[in-house]
Amino acid sequence: MAEEKEAPPRNRGRVRYLAIAAVVLALAIAGFFWLRSGRESTDDAQIDGHITQIATRVGGTVIEVHVNDNQIVEAGTVLAKIDPRDYQVAVDRARAELADAEANAVAAGQGVPIATVSTRSDVSTAASSVSEAQAGVGVADRQVDAARAQLVATEARHREKEATAVKNARDVERLKPLVAKEEISQQQFDSAVASSDAARAAADAAKSDIAAAKTGVAAAEERAVQARAGVVRAQAALQSAKTAPEQVQVTKARADAAAARVQQAQAALAQAELNLQRTVVKAPTKGVVSRKSVEPGQVVQPGQPLLALVTLGDVWVVANFKETQLKNMRVGQRATIEVDALGGREFTGHVDSIAAATGAKFSLLPPENASGNYVKVVQRVPVKIVLDAGQDPEHRLRPGMSVAPTVFTK
Protein backbone atom coordinates (compact mmCIF):
# COMPACT_ATOMS: atom_id res chain seq x y z
CA MET A 1 0.00 0.00 0.00
CA ALA A 2 1.36 3.32 -1.03
CA GLU A 3 1.98 5.91 1.66
CA GLU A 4 -0.29 9.02 1.74
CA LYS A 5 1.26 12.23 0.70
CA GLU A 6 1.37 15.05 3.24
CA ALA A 7 -0.62 18.26 2.45
CA PRO A 8 1.42 21.18 1.40
CA PRO A 9 2.08 23.84 4.07
CA ARG A 10 -0.07 26.38 2.16
CA ASN A 11 -3.16 24.14 2.36
CA ARG A 12 -2.65 23.49 6.03
CA GLY A 13 -2.66 27.28 6.78
CA ARG A 14 -5.85 27.77 4.79
CA VAL A 15 -7.66 25.08 6.74
CA ARG A 16 -6.55 26.61 10.00
CA TYR A 17 -7.92 30.03 9.01
CA LEU A 18 -11.18 28.54 7.91
CA ALA A 19 -11.54 26.74 11.23
CA ILE A 20 -10.83 29.92 13.18
CA ALA A 21 -13.32 31.85 11.05
CA ALA A 22 -15.95 29.18 11.64
CA VAL A 23 -15.39 29.34 15.41
CA VAL A 24 -15.57 33.15 15.41
CA LEU A 25 -18.75 33.07 13.31
CA ALA A 26 -20.28 30.52 15.65
CA LEU A 27 -19.36 32.64 18.67
CA ALA A 28 -20.78 35.73 16.99
CA ILE A 29 -24.01 33.96 16.17
CA ALA A 30 -24.22 32.59 19.71
CA GLY A 31 -23.50 36.04 21.16
CA PHE A 32 -26.10 37.59 18.91
CA PHE A 33 -28.79 35.18 20.00
CA TRP A 34 -27.68 35.51 23.62
CA LEU A 35 -27.96 39.28 23.42
CA ARG A 36 -31.26 39.11 21.57
CA SER A 37 -32.67 36.80 24.19
CA GLY A 38 -32.22 39.56 26.79
CA ARG A 39 -33.94 42.29 24.78
CA GLU A 40 -37.54 42.99 23.85
CA SER A 41 -38.31 45.48 21.09
CA THR A 42 -41.40 46.80 19.33
CA ASP A 43 -42.21 49.41 16.76
CA ASP A 44 -45.78 49.82 18.06
CA ALA A 45 -44.89 52.74 20.33
CA GLN A 46 -45.45 56.49 20.50
CA ILE A 47 -44.37 59.51 22.48
CA ASP A 48 -47.07 60.57 24.94
CA GLY A 49 -47.42 63.62 27.18
CA HIS A 50 -49.79 65.89 29.08
CA ILE A 51 -52.37 67.48 26.78
CA THR A 52 -54.73 69.77 28.67
CA GLN A 53 -58.02 70.70 27.03
CA ILE A 54 -58.69 74.30 27.99
CA ALA A 55 -62.43 74.94 28.30
CA THR A 56 -64.41 77.87 29.66
CA ARG A 57 -66.21 77.52 32.99
CA VAL A 58 -68.72 80.26 32.15
CA GLY A 59 -70.61 81.23 29.02
CA GLY A 60 -70.65 84.49 27.13
CA THR A 61 -69.14 86.44 24.26
CA VAL A 62 -65.38 86.22 23.74
CA ILE A 63 -63.97 89.76 23.58
CA GLU A 64 -60.23 89.02 23.51
CA VAL A 65 -57.94 86.18 22.35
CA HIS A 66 -54.27 86.59 23.25
CA VAL A 67 -52.61 83.47 21.76
CA ASN A 68 -52.10 81.72 18.46
CA ASP A 69 -51.50 78.11 17.46
CA ASN A 70 -48.08 76.67 18.38
CA GLN A 71 -47.33 79.60 20.69
CA ILE A 72 -45.41 78.79 23.87
CA VAL A 73 -47.11 80.22 26.96
CA GLU A 74 -46.16 80.30 30.62
CA ALA A 75 -48.38 79.26 33.51
CA GLY A 76 -50.85 82.03 34.32
CA THR A 77 -50.74 83.58 30.84
CA VAL A 78 -54.10 85.09 29.83
CA LEU A 79 -55.41 83.06 26.90
CA ALA A 80 -58.80 84.68 26.31
CA LYS A 81 -61.37 86.96 27.94
CA ILE A 82 -65.16 86.71 28.06
CA ASP A 83 -67.45 89.74 28.38
CA PRO A 84 -67.62 90.23 32.19
CA ARG A 85 -70.50 92.73 32.42
CA ASP A 86 -73.26 90.23 33.18
CA TYR A 87 -71.12 88.63 35.86
CA GLN A 88 -70.25 92.02 37.39
CA VAL A 89 -73.97 92.75 37.69
CA ALA A 90 -74.43 89.39 39.41
CA VAL A 91 -71.65 90.26 41.88
CA ASP A 92 -73.25 93.64 42.69
CA ARG A 93 -76.65 92.02 43.22
CA ALA A 94 -75.14 89.34 45.46
CA ARG A 95 -73.39 92.01 47.55
CA ALA A 96 -76.66 93.91 47.99
CA GLU A 97 -78.48 90.75 49.03
CA LEU A 98 -75.69 89.98 51.50
CA ALA A 99 -75.95 93.46 53.03
CA ASP A 100 -79.73 93.05 53.40
CA ALA A 101 -79.33 89.62 54.97
CA GLU A 102 -76.69 90.90 57.41
CA ALA A 103 -78.95 93.80 58.45
CA ASN A 104 -81.85 91.41 59.07
CA ALA A 105 -79.56 89.09 61.01
CA VAL A 106 -78.38 91.96 63.25
CA ALA A 107 -81.97 93.00 63.94
CA ALA A 108 -83.04 89.43 64.65
CA GLY A 109 -80.04 88.87 66.91
CA GLN A 110 -80.78 91.98 68.94
CA GLY A 111 -84.37 90.85 69.34
CA VAL A 112 -83.34 87.75 71.31
CA PRO A 113 -82.08 89.50 74.51
CA ILE A 114 -84.88 92.05 74.23
CA ALA A 115 -87.45 89.28 74.02
CA THR A 116 -85.82 87.49 76.96
CA VAL A 117 -85.91 90.57 79.20
CA SER A 118 -89.36 91.59 77.99
CA THR A 119 -90.92 88.21 78.65
CA ARG A 120 -89.41 88.04 82.14
CA SER A 121 -90.79 91.50 82.88
CA ASP A 122 -94.19 90.50 81.49
CA VAL A 123 -94.33 87.49 83.81
CA SER A 124 -93.50 89.63 86.84
CA THR A 125 -95.98 92.31 85.85
CA ALA A 126 -98.74 89.77 85.19
CA ALA A 127 -98.16 88.08 88.56
CA SER A 128 -98.31 91.46 90.29
CA SER A 129 -101.50 92.32 88.42
CA VAL A 130 -103.09 89.05 89.58
CA SER A 131 -102.21 89.89 93.21
CA GLU A 132 -103.57 93.43 92.85
CA ALA A 133 -106.75 92.15 91.22
CA GLN A 134 -107.27 89.59 93.97
CA ALA A 135 -106.73 92.30 96.59
CA GLY A 136 -109.23 94.48 94.74
CA VAL A 137 -111.77 91.65 94.95
CA GLY A 138 -111.31 91.55 98.73
CA VAL A 139 -111.76 95.32 98.97
CA ALA A 140 -114.87 95.18 96.76
CA ASP A 141 -116.37 92.38 98.85
CA ARG A 142 -115.82 94.40 102.02
CA GLN A 143 -117.41 97.41 100.37
CA VAL A 144 -120.42 95.28 99.44
CA ASP A 145 -120.72 94.07 103.03
CA ALA A 146 -120.45 97.65 104.35
CA ALA A 147 -123.06 98.91 101.88
CA ARG A 148 -125.44 96.11 102.84
CA ALA A 149 -124.91 96.84 106.53
CA GLN A 150 -125.57 100.51 105.90
CA LEU A 151 -128.77 99.57 104.04
CA VAL A 152 -129.93 97.44 106.96
CA ALA A 153 -129.19 100.28 109.39
CA THR A 154 -130.96 102.80 107.13
CA GLU A 155 -134.02 100.58 106.87
CA ALA A 156 -134.09 100.19 110.68
CA ARG A 157 -133.79 103.94 111.12
CA HIS A 158 -136.56 104.46 108.59
CA ARG A 159 -138.83 102.10 110.43
CA GLU A 160 -138.13 103.93 113.66
CA LYS A 161 -138.78 107.34 112.07
CA GLU A 162 -141.91 106.00 110.38
CA ALA A 163 -143.22 104.70 113.70
CA THR A 164 -142.55 108.04 115.36
CA ALA A 165 -144.26 109.92 112.50
CA VAL A 166 -147.36 107.65 112.76
CA LYS A 167 -147.49 108.10 116.53
CA ASN A 168 -147.22 111.90 116.24
CA ALA A 169 -149.87 111.94 113.55
CA ARG A 170 -152.22 109.99 115.82
CA ASP A 171 -151.44 112.37 118.66
CA VAL A 172 -152.41 115.31 116.41
CA GLU A 173 -155.68 113.54 115.50
CA ARG A 174 -156.50 113.05 119.21
CA LEU A 175 -155.72 116.67 120.08
CA LYS A 176 -157.90 118.19 117.35
CA PRO A 177 -161.20 117.63 119.27
CA LEU A 178 -159.62 118.85 122.45
CA VAL A 179 -158.38 122.10 120.91
CA ALA A 180 -161.84 122.61 119.44
CA LYS A 181 -163.35 122.30 122.92
CA GLU A 182 -160.57 124.48 124.20
CA GLU A 183 -159.63 121.80 126.62
CA ILE A 184 -156.00 122.29 125.55
CA SER A 185 -154.29 125.42 124.44
CA GLN A 186 -153.72 126.25 120.83
CA GLN A 187 -149.99 126.46 121.54
CA GLN A 188 -149.93 122.90 122.79
CA PHE A 189 -151.77 121.75 119.69
CA ASP A 190 -149.42 123.62 117.36
CA SER A 191 -146.45 122.04 119.09
CA ALA A 192 -147.92 118.58 118.52
CA VAL A 193 -148.54 119.41 114.83
CA ALA A 194 -144.95 120.64 114.42
CA SER A 195 -143.61 117.51 116.06
CA SER A 196 -145.73 115.38 113.72
CA ASP A 197 -144.53 117.26 110.65
CA ALA A 198 -140.91 116.94 111.79
CA ALA A 199 -141.33 113.22 112.38
CA ARG A 200 -142.92 112.81 108.93
CA ALA A 201 -140.04 114.71 107.34
CA ALA A 202 -137.53 112.58 109.20
CA ALA A 203 -139.34 109.42 108.05
CA ASP A 204 -139.35 110.62 104.45
CA ALA A 205 -135.64 111.47 104.70
CA ALA A 206 -134.90 108.01 106.08
CA LYS A 207 -136.83 106.51 103.14
CA SER A 208 -134.63 108.50 100.73
CA ASP A 209 -131.58 107.19 102.60
CA ILE A 210 -132.81 103.64 101.93
CA ALA A 211 -132.85 104.29 98.18
CA ALA A 212 -129.35 105.77 98.35
CA ALA A 213 -128.15 102.79 100.43
CA LYS A 214 -129.61 100.36 97.86
CA THR A 215 -127.84 102.27 95.09
CA GLY A 216 -124.59 102.01 97.09
CA VAL A 217 -125.07 98.27 97.51
CA ALA A 218 -125.64 97.86 93.75
CA ALA A 219 -122.56 99.95 92.97
CA ALA A 220 -120.45 97.94 95.43
CA GLU A 221 -121.68 94.67 93.92
CA GLU A 222 -120.82 95.97 90.41
CA ARG A 223 -117.35 96.88 91.56
CA ALA A 224 -116.97 93.40 93.03
CA VAL A 225 -118.01 91.84 89.72
CA GLN A 226 -115.53 94.03 87.86
CA ALA A 227 -112.81 93.13 90.36
CA ARG A 228 -113.44 89.40 89.78
CA ALA A 229 -113.36 89.99 86.01
CA GLY A 230 -110.05 91.80 86.51
CA VAL A 231 -108.71 88.75 88.34
CA VAL A 232 -109.70 86.54 85.40
CA ARG A 233 -108.00 88.91 82.95
CA ALA A 234 -104.88 89.12 85.09
CA GLN A 235 -104.70 85.33 85.38
CA ALA A 236 -105.06 85.01 81.58
CA ALA A 237 -102.29 87.56 81.10
CA LEU A 238 -100.11 85.64 83.56
CA GLN A 239 -100.76 82.38 81.71
CA SER A 240 -99.84 84.06 78.44
CA ALA A 241 -96.70 85.54 79.99
CA LYS A 242 -95.66 82.09 81.18
CA THR A 243 -95.25 81.09 77.51
CA ALA A 244 -92.15 83.34 77.48
CA PRO A 245 -89.65 80.45 76.93
CA GLU A 246 -91.52 79.37 73.81
CA GLN A 247 -91.60 82.95 72.55
CA VAL A 248 -87.86 83.31 73.20
CA GLN A 249 -87.23 80.05 71.29
CA VAL A 250 -89.27 81.38 68.38
CA THR A 251 -87.21 84.58 68.42
CA LYS A 252 -83.97 82.58 68.52
CA ALA A 253 -85.17 80.43 65.64
CA ARG A 254 -85.82 83.58 63.61
CA ALA A 255 -82.34 84.84 64.45
CA ASP A 256 -80.83 81.49 63.39
CA ALA A 257 -82.78 81.60 60.14
CA ALA A 258 -81.50 85.13 59.50
CA ALA A 259 -77.92 83.96 60.14
CA ALA A 260 -78.44 81.06 57.72
CA ARG A 261 -79.66 83.51 55.07
CA VAL A 262 -76.44 85.48 55.61
CA GLN A 263 -74.40 82.35 54.91
CA GLN A 264 -76.46 81.68 51.79
CA ALA A 265 -75.88 85.24 50.61
CA GLN A 266 -72.15 84.91 51.31
CA ALA A 267 -72.02 81.69 49.28
CA ALA A 268 -73.94 83.34 46.44
CA LEU A 269 -71.52 86.29 46.47
CA ALA A 270 -68.50 83.94 46.46
CA GLN A 271 -69.97 82.05 43.50
CA ALA A 272 -70.67 85.29 41.63
CA GLU A 273 -67.12 86.55 42.24
CA LEU A 274 -65.73 83.19 41.13
CA ASN A 275 -67.75 83.35 37.91
CA LEU A 276 -66.45 86.86 37.32
CA GLN A 277 -62.87 85.65 37.74
CA ARG A 278 -63.54 82.80 35.31
CA THR A 279 -64.27 85.26 32.51
CA VAL A 280 -60.48 85.51 32.23
CA VAL A 281 -59.16 82.17 30.88
CA LYS A 282 -55.55 81.52 31.97
CA ALA A 283 -53.04 78.80 31.19
CA PRO A 284 -52.79 76.34 34.11
CA THR A 285 -49.26 75.22 33.13
CA LYS A 286 -46.47 76.03 30.71
CA GLY A 287 -47.02 74.54 27.27
CA VAL A 288 -47.64 74.98 23.57
CA VAL A 289 -51.02 76.17 22.27
CA SER A 290 -52.59 73.68 19.86
CA ARG A 291 -55.94 73.25 18.11
CA LYS A 292 -57.11 76.78 18.91
CA SER A 293 -60.79 77.05 18.03
CA VAL A 294 -61.78 80.32 19.69
CA GLU A 295 -62.04 83.73 18.03
CA PRO A 296 -63.14 87.19 19.26
CA GLY A 297 -66.89 87.67 19.01
CA GLN A 298 -67.61 83.97 19.38
CA VAL A 299 -70.34 82.99 21.87
CA VAL A 300 -69.17 80.10 24.01
CA GLN A 301 -70.96 77.83 26.45
CA PRO A 302 -69.68 76.47 29.78
CA GLY A 303 -67.45 73.46 29.16
CA GLN A 304 -66.84 74.29 25.50
CA PRO A 305 -63.21 73.52 24.47
CA LEU A 306 -61.26 76.59 23.35
CA LEU A 307 -57.80 75.13 22.74
CA ALA A 308 -55.37 72.43 23.82
CA LEU A 309 -52.22 73.06 25.84
CA VAL A 310 -49.40 70.55 25.26
CA THR A 311 -46.71 70.26 27.93
CA LEU A 312 -43.39 69.41 26.25
CA GLY A 313 -41.23 69.30 29.36
CA ASP A 314 -42.72 66.03 30.59
CA VAL A 315 -43.08 63.32 27.92
CA TRP A 316 -42.83 59.54 28.02
CA VAL A 317 -43.16 56.53 25.75
CA VAL A 318 -46.12 54.19 25.57
CA ALA A 319 -44.92 50.94 23.99
CA ASN A 320 -47.48 48.25 23.12
CA PHE A 321 -45.54 45.01 23.65
CA LYS A 322 -46.95 41.62 22.79
CA GLU A 323 -48.09 39.67 25.79
CA THR A 324 -45.45 37.03 24.94
CA GLN A 325 -42.75 39.66 25.42
CA LEU A 326 -43.64 40.43 29.05
CA LYS A 327 -42.32 37.21 30.59
CA ASN A 328 -39.09 38.75 31.90
CA MET A 329 -40.04 42.45 31.75
CA ARG A 330 -39.98 44.26 35.09
CA VAL A 331 -40.35 47.83 36.35
CA GLY A 332 -37.02 49.67 36.46
CA GLN A 333 -35.33 47.80 33.59
CA ARG A 334 -33.14 49.86 31.27
CA ALA A 335 -34.47 50.81 27.84
CA THR A 336 -33.37 52.64 24.70
CA ILE A 337 -35.68 54.54 22.38
CA GLU A 338 -35.04 55.24 18.70
CA VAL A 339 -37.02 58.19 17.35
CA ASP A 340 -37.96 58.03 13.64
CA ALA A 341 -38.47 61.80 13.33
CA LEU A 342 -34.91 62.45 14.49
CA GLY A 343 -33.23 60.04 12.07
CA GLY A 344 -33.07 57.17 14.50
CA ARG A 345 -31.53 59.18 17.33
CA GLU A 346 -31.37 57.05 20.44
CA PHE A 347 -32.57 58.10 23.90
CA THR A 348 -32.22 56.22 27.15
CA GLY A 349 -34.83 55.53 29.79
CA HIS A 350 -36.36 52.84 32.01
CA VAL A 351 -39.60 50.96 32.43
CA ASP A 352 -41.88 52.95 34.71
CA SER A 353 -44.97 50.75 34.80
CA ILE A 354 -46.92 48.04 32.99
CA ALA A 355 -50.62 48.55 32.25
CA ALA A 356 -53.17 46.61 34.26
CA ALA A 357 -55.04 45.43 31.13
CA THR A 358 -54.49 44.96 27.43
CA GLY A 359 -55.20 47.72 24.98
CA ALA A 360 -58.16 45.78 23.56
CA LYS A 361 -59.94 45.96 26.92
CA PHE A 362 -59.92 49.76 26.77
CA SER A 363 -61.13 49.95 23.17
CA LEU A 364 -64.54 51.30 22.25
CA LEU A 365 -65.76 47.82 21.30
CA PRO A 366 -63.87 45.23 23.38
CA PRO A 367 -63.64 41.77 21.74
CA GLU A 368 -66.27 39.26 22.84
CA ASN A 369 -64.94 35.69 22.75
CA ALA A 370 -68.08 34.00 24.09
CA SER A 371 -69.76 33.80 20.69
CA GLY A 372 -68.14 30.44 19.85
CA ASN A 373 -66.08 31.71 16.92
CA TYR A 374 -62.91 32.08 18.93
CA VAL A 375 -59.60 32.85 17.20
CA LYS A 376 -56.63 33.32 19.46
CA VAL A 377 -54.92 36.66 18.82
CA VAL A 378 -51.77 37.77 20.57
CA GLN A 379 -52.75 40.78 22.66
CA ARG A 380 -50.64 43.84 23.30
CA VAL A 381 -50.09 45.43 26.71
CA PRO A 382 -49.12 49.12 27.06
CA VAL A 383 -45.82 49.67 28.88
CA LYS A 384 -44.82 53.14 30.08
CA ILE A 385 -41.17 54.02 29.55
CA VAL A 386 -39.83 57.20 31.15
CA LEU A 387 -36.84 59.02 29.66
CA ASP A 388 -33.80 59.68 31.80
CA ALA A 389 -33.28 63.25 32.97
CA GLY A 390 -31.71 65.67 30.51
CA GLN A 391 -32.41 63.53 27.44
CA ASP A 392 -34.44 66.16 25.57
CA PRO A 393 -33.35 69.68 26.62
CA GLU A 394 -34.57 71.19 23.35
CA HIS A 395 -38.02 69.59 23.70
CA ARG A 396 -37.89 68.04 20.23
CA LEU A 397 -39.93 65.03 21.31
CA ARG A 398 -43.59 65.67 20.65
CA PRO A 399 -46.59 63.55 21.71
CA GLY A 400 -47.66 61.22 18.92
CA MET A 401 -44.21 60.65 17.38
CA SER A 402 -43.44 57.04 16.43
CA VAL A 403 -40.52 55.42 18.25
CA ALA A 404 -38.92 51.98 18.52
CA PRO A 405 -38.10 51.14 22.16
CA THR A 406 -35.93 48.25 23.31
CA VAL A 407 -36.10 46.98 26.90
CA PHE A 408 -33.08 45.12 28.32
CA THR A 409 -34.60 42.32 30.37
CA LYS A 410 -31.21 40.86 31.37
C-alpha positions in Angstrom: 0.0 0.0 0.0 1.4 3.3 -1.0 2.0 5.9 1.7 -0.3 9.0 1.7 1.3 12.2 0.7 1.4 15.0 3.2 -0.6 18.3 2.4 1.4 21.2 1.4 2.1 23.8 4.1 -0.1 26.4 2.2 -3.2 24.1 2.4 -2.7 23.5 6.0 -2.7 27.3 6.8 -5.8 27.8 4.8 -7.7 25.1 6.7 -6.6 26.6 10.0 -7.9 30.0 9.0 -11.2 28.5 7.9 -11.5 26.7 11.2 -10.8 29.9 13.2 -13.3 31.9 11.1 -15.9 29.2 11.6 -15.4 29.3 15.4 -15.6 33.2 15.4 -18.7 33.1 13.3 -20.3 30.5 15.7 -19.4 32.6 18.7 -20.8 35.7 17.0 -24.0 34.0 16.2 -24.2 32.6 19.7 -23.5 36.0 21.2 -26.1 37.6 18.9 -28.8 35.2 20.0 -27.7 35.5 23.6 -28.0 39.3 23.4 -31.3 39.1 21.6 -32.7 36.8 24.2 -32.2 39.6 26.8 -33.9 42.3 24.8 -37.5 43.0 23.9 -38.3 45.5 21.1 -41.4 46.8 19.3 -42.2 49.4 16.8 -45.8 49.8 18.1 -44.9 52.7 20.3 -45.4 56.5 20.5 -44.4 59.5 22.5 -47.1 60.6 24.9 -47.4 63.6 27.2 -49.8 65.9 29.1 -52.4 67.5 26.8 -54.7 69.8 28.7 -58.0 70.7 27.0 -58.7 74.3 28.0 -62.4 74.9 28.3 -64.4 77.9 29.7 -66.2 77.5 33.0 -68.7 80.3 32.1 -70.6 81.2 29.0 -70.7 84.5 27.1 -69.1 86.4 24.3 -65.4 86.2 23.7 -64.0 89.8 23.6 -60.2 89.0 23.5 -57.9 86.2 22.4 -54.3 86.6 23.2 -52.6 83.5 21.8 -52.1 81.7 18.5 -51.5 78.1 17.5 -48.1 76.7 18.4 -47.3 79.6 20.7 -45.4 78.8 23.9 -47.1 80.2 27.0 -46.2 80.3 30.6 -48.4 79.3 33.5 -50.8 82.0 34.3 -50.7 83.6 30.8 -54.1 85.1 29.8 -55.4 83.1 26.9 -58.8 84.7 26.3 -61.4 87.0 27.9 -65.2 86.7 28.1 -67.5 89.7 28.4 -67.6 90.2 32.2 -70.5 92.7 32.4 -73.3 90.2 33.2 -71.1 88.6 35.9 -70.3 92.0 37.4 -74.0 92.8 37.7 -74.4 89.4 39.4 -71.7 90.3 41.9 -73.3 93.6 42.7 -76.6 92.0 43.2 -75.1 89.3 45.5 -73.4 92.0 47.5 -76.7 93.9 48.0 -78.5 90.7 49.0 -75.7 90.0 51.5 -75.9 93.5 53.0 -79.7 93.1 53.4 -79.3 89.6 55.0 -76.7 90.9 57.4 -79.0 93.8 58.5 -81.9 91.4 59.1 -79.6 89.1 61.0 -78.4 92.0 63.3 -82.0 93.0 63.9 -83.0 89.4 64.7 -80.0 88.9 66.9 -80.8 92.0 68.9 -84.4 90.9 69.3 -83.3 87.8 71.3 -82.1 89.5 74.5 -84.9 92.1 74.2 -87.5 89.3 74.0 -85.8 87.5 77.0 -85.9 90.6 79.2 -89.4 91.6 78.0 -90.9 88.2 78.7 -89.4 88.0 82.1 -90.8 91.5 82.9 -94.2 90.5 81.5 -94.3 87.5 83.8 -93.5 89.6 86.8 -96.0 92.3 85.8 -98.7 89.8 85.2 -98.2 88.1 88.6 -98.3 91.5 90.3 -101.5 92.3 88.4 -103.1 89.1 89.6 -102.2 89.9 93.2 -103.6 93.4 92.8 -106.8 92.1 91.2 -107.3 89.6 94.0 -106.7 92.3 96.6 -109.2 94.5 94.7 -111.8 91.7 95.0 -111.3 91.6 98.7 -111.8 95.3 99.0 -114.9 95.2 96.8 -116.4 92.4 98.8 -115.8 94.4 102.0 -117.4 97.4 100.4 -120.4 95.3 99.4 -120.7 94.1 103.0 -120.4 97.7 104.3 -123.1 98.9 101.9 -125.4 96.1 102.8 -124.9 96.8 106.5 -125.6 100.5 105.9 -128.8 99.6 104.0 -129.9 97.4 107.0 -129.2 100.3 109.4 -131.0 102.8 107.1 -134.0 100.6 106.9 -134.1 100.2 110.7 -133.8 103.9 111.1 -136.6 104.5 108.6 -138.8 102.1 110.4 -138.1 103.9 113.7 -138.8 107.3 112.1 -141.9 106.0 110.4 -143.2 104.7 113.7 -142.5 108.0 115.4 -144.3 109.9 112.5 -147.4 107.6 112.8 -147.5 108.1 116.5 -147.2 111.9 116.2 -149.9 111.9 113.5 -152.2 110.0 115.8 -151.4 112.4 118.7 -152.4 115.3 116.4 -155.7 113.5 115.5 -156.5 113.1 119.2 -155.7 116.7 120.1 -157.9 118.2 117.4 -161.2 117.6 119.3 -159.6 118.8 122.5 -158.4 122.1 120.9 -161.8 122.6 119.4 -163.4 122.3 122.9 -160.6 124.5 124.2 -159.6 121.8 126.6 -156.0 122.3 125.5 -154.3 125.4 124.4 -153.7 126.3 120.8 -150.0 126.5 121.5 -149.9 122.9 122.8 -151.8 121.7 119.7 -149.4 123.6 117.4 -146.4 122.0 119.1 -147.9 118.6 118.5 -148.5 119.4 114.8 -144.9 120.6 114.4 -143.6 117.5 116.1 -145.7 115.4 113.7 -144.5 117.3 110.6 -140.9 116.9 111.8 -141.3 113.2 112.4 -142.9 112.8 108.9 -140.0 114.7 107.3 -137.5 112.6 109.2 -139.3 109.4 108.1 -139.4 110.6 104.4 -135.6 111.5 104.7 -134.9 108.0 106.1 -136.8 106.5 103.1 -134.6 108.5 100.7 -131.6 107.2 102.6 -132.8 103.6 101.9 -132.8 104.3 98.2 -129.3 105.8 98.4 -128.1 102.8 100.4 -129.6 100.4 97.9 -127.8 102.3 95.1 -124.6 102.0 97.1 -125.1 98.3 97.5 -125.6 97.9 93.8 -122.6 99.9 93.0 -120.4 97.9 95.4 -121.7 94.7 93.9 -120.8 96.0 90.4 -117.3 96.9 91.6 -117.0 93.4 93.0 -118.0 91.8 89.7 -115.5 94.0 87.9 -112.8 93.1 90.4 -113.4 89.4 89.8 -113.4 90.0 86.0 -110.1 91.8 86.5 -108.7 88.7 88.3 -109.7 86.5 85.4 -108.0 88.9 82.9 -104.9 89.1 85.1 -104.7 85.3 85.4 -105.1 85.0 81.6 -102.3 87.6 81.1 -100.1 85.6 83.6 -100.8 82.4 81.7 -99.8 84.1 78.4 -96.7 85.5 80.0 -95.7 82.1 81.2 -95.3 81.1 77.5 -92.2 83.3 77.5 -89.6 80.5 76.9 -91.5 79.4 73.8 -91.6 83.0 72.6 -87.9 83.3 73.2 -87.2 80.1 71.3 -89.3 81.4 68.4 -87.2 84.6 68.4 -84.0 82.6 68.5 -85.2 80.4 65.6 -85.8 83.6 63.6 -82.3 84.8 64.5 -80.8 81.5 63.4 -82.8 81.6 60.1 -81.5 85.1 59.5 -77.9 84.0 60.1 -78.4 81.1 57.7 -79.7 83.5 55.1 -76.4 85.5 55.6 -74.4 82.3 54.9 -76.5 81.7 51.8 -75.9 85.2 50.6 -72.1 84.9 51.3 -72.0 81.7 49.3 -73.9 83.3 46.4 -71.5 86.3 46.5 -68.5 83.9 46.5 -70.0 82.1 43.5 -70.7 85.3 41.6 -67.1 86.6 42.2 -65.7 83.2 41.1 -67.7 83.3 37.9 -66.4 86.9 37.3 -62.9 85.6 37.7 -63.5 82.8 35.3 -64.3 85.3 32.5 -60.5 85.5 32.2 -59.2 82.2 30.9 -55.6 81.5 32.0 -53.0 78.8 31.2 -52.8 76.3 34.1 -49.3 75.2 33.1 -46.5 76.0 30.7 -47.0 74.5 27.3 -47.6 75.0 23.6 -51.0 76.2 22.3 -52.6 73.7 19.9 -55.9 73.2 18.1 -57.1 76.8 18.9 -60.8 77.0 18.0 -61.8 80.3 19.7 -62.0 83.7 18.0 -63.1 87.2 19.3 -66.9 87.7 19.0 -67.6 84.0 19.4 -70.3 83.0 21.9 -69.2 80.1 24.0 -71.0 77.8 26.5 -69.7 76.5 29.8 -67.5 73.5 29.2 -66.8 74.3 25.5 -63.2 73.5 24.5 -61.3 76.6 23.4 -57.8 75.1 22.7 -55.4 72.4 23.8 -52.2 73.1 25.8 -49.4 70.6 25.3 -46.7 70.3 27.9 -43.4 69.4 26.3 -41.2 69.3 29.4 -42.7 66.0 30.6 -43.1 63.3 27.9 -42.8 59.5 28.0 -43.2 56.5 25.8 -46.1 54.2 25.6 -44.9 50.9 24.0 -47.5 48.2 23.1 -45.5 45.0 23.6 -46.9 41.6 22.8 -48.1 39.7 25.8 -45.5 37.0 24.9 -42.7 39.7 25.4 -43.6 40.4 29.0 -42.3 37.2 30.6 -39.1 38.8 31.9 -40.0 42.5 31.7 -40.0 44.3 35.1 -40.3 47.8 36.3 -37.0 49.7 36.5 -35.3 47.8 33.6 -33.1 49.9 31.3 -34.5 50.8 27.8 -33.4 52.6 24.7 -35.7 54.5 22.4 -35.0 55.2 18.7 -37.0 58.2 17.3 -38.0 58.0 13.6 -38.5 61.8 13.3 -34.9 62.5 14.5 -33.2 60.0 12.1 -33.1 57.2 14.5 -31.5 59.2 17.3 -31.4 57.0 20.4 -32.6 58.1 23.9 -32.2 56.2 27.2 -34.8 55.5 29.8 -36.4 52.8 32.0 -39.6 51.0 32.4 -41.9 53.0 34.7 -45.0 50.8 34.8 -46.9 48.0 33.0 -50.6 48.6 32.2 -53.2 46.6 34.3 -55.0 45.4 31.1 -54.5 45.0 27.4 -55.2 47.7 25.0 -58.2 45.8 23.6 -59.9 46.0 26.9 -59.9 49.8 26.8 -61.1 49.9 23.2 -64.5 51.3 22.2 -65.8 47.8 21.3 -63.9 45.2 23.4 -63.6 41.8 21.7 -66.3 39.3 22.8 -64.9 35.7 22.8 -68.1 34.0 24.1 -69.8 33.8 20.7 -68.1 30.4 19.9 -66.1 31.7 16.9 -62.9 32.1 18.9 -59.6 32.9 17.2 -56.6 33.3 19.5 -54.9 36.7 18.8 -51.8 37.8 20.6 -52.7 40.8 22.7 -50.6 43.8 23.3 -50.1 45.4 26.7 -49.1 49.1 27.1 -45.8 49.7 28.9 -44.8 53.1 30.1 -41.2 54.0 29.5 -39.8 57.2 31.1 -36.8 59.0 29.7 -33.8 59.7 31.8 -33.3 63.2 33.0 -31.7 65.7 30.5 -32.4 63.5 27.4 -34.4 66.2 25.6 -33.4 69.7 26.6 -34.6 71.2 23.4 -38.0 69.6 23.7 -37.9 68.0 20.2 -39.9 65.0 21.3 -43.6 65.7 20.7 -46.6 63.6 21.7 -47.7 61.2 18.9 -44.2 60.7 17.4 -43.4 57.0 16.4 -40.5 55.4 18.2 -38.9 52.0 18.5 -38.1 51.1 22.2 -35.9 48.3 23.3 -36.1 47.0 26.9 -33.1 45.1 28.3 -34.6 42.3 30.4 -31.2 40.9 31.4 
